[in-house]
């Protein structure tokens, strides 16, 4: 019988080496070609060690993505909503230009279509904290008069981040700075229209 994953029993060095190996292999081979055996060999740990810490390749990748993505989670509040959005979204785009992270995200999203538990983990650890942070910044913008009180924050989220995710999934070039500014301006104009 396989032991349940136990994150408390991790060696920090082995833990970091495993996460790095997962992303490095994604960059080199693509998500589909990466195996737990390959991650273990690259990290210098046993396959049993990985399965003691994570239940699947997807779970390893999700934690590796989450660790790498800590920086772009929050939003600044400079009093200039467009500038704050540009700064946060630029951080997200910078993260997505990393070949390992990009491959891992696409792979985990695809695997989540077949694995509802992984899909829930992706939403809970990767998307929900960022969505909550976005909504908090948008509510502050509404309170401070930077955004219309009746602006639909969910529509703003879709208008702002939809183009990034569309381009990521469709393997199109990610938006550059000027194009990102156009996305932000168009989205804010759309949700700021007063009825």
PyMOL commands that set and color helices and strands:
alter all, ss='L'
color gray80, all
select helices_A, chain A and resi 7-9+12-29+31-33+36-43+47-53+57-68+81-96+99-112+116-143+153-169+177-192
alter helices_A, ss='H'
color red, helices_A
deselect
rebuild
show_as cartoon
